[in-house]
């Protein structure tokens, strides 16, 4: 015969299952969902921090570089030769110039 206690347990399990299925999908959140959101937010924040730092560094390099004076074709002089003159000191003959190389950017092109 059919055991009435077994029927009650089965009915209770079915009720719990129906109640669980009736809840909206949003209410059932994956256990790692919050961690994923946190790591995604940190990743995006670090990306924009790095991009902002690079932009500020490029902006300060461009601002600190003095503009080259414009030369017209009539006043242009011939470039200096690389041969040292006899009057030049010996230390300048062997050491390269200490002028920094101009900074170039690709912004605006």
MOWO-V285481 format. One record per backbone hydrogen bond with DSSP energy under -1.0 kcal/mol. NH is the residue of the N-H (numbers start at 1). CO is the residue of the C=O. E is the energy in kcal/mol with one decimal. If there is no record, write none. Layout:
BEGIN
nh = {NH NH}
co = {CO CO}
e = {E E}
END
This chain:
BEGIN
nh = {7 8 9 10 11 12 13 14 15 16 17 18 19 20 21 22 29 33 36 37 38 39 40 41 42 43 44 45 46 47 48 49 50 51 52 53 54 55 56 57 58 59 60 61 62 63 64 88 95 109}
co = {3 4 5 6 7 8 9 10 11 12 13 14 15 16 17 18 27 30 32 33 34 35 36 37 38 39 40 41 42 43 44 45 46 47 48 49 50 51 52 53 54 55 56 57 58 59 60 85 91 106}
e = {-1.5 -1.9 -2.1 -2.3 -2.6 -2.3 -2.6 -2.4 -2.2 -2.4 -2.4 -2.5 -2.4 -2.4 -2.2 -1.6 -1.1 -1.7 -2.2 -2.2 -2.3 -2.8 -2.4 -2.3 -2.3 -2.2 -2.2 -2.5 -2.4 -2.0 -2.2 -1.9 -2.4 -2.6 -2.3 -2.1 -2.4 -2.2 -2.4 -2.3 -2.5 -2.2 -2.4 -1.8 -2.1 -2.2 -1.7 -1.0 -1.3 -1.4}
END
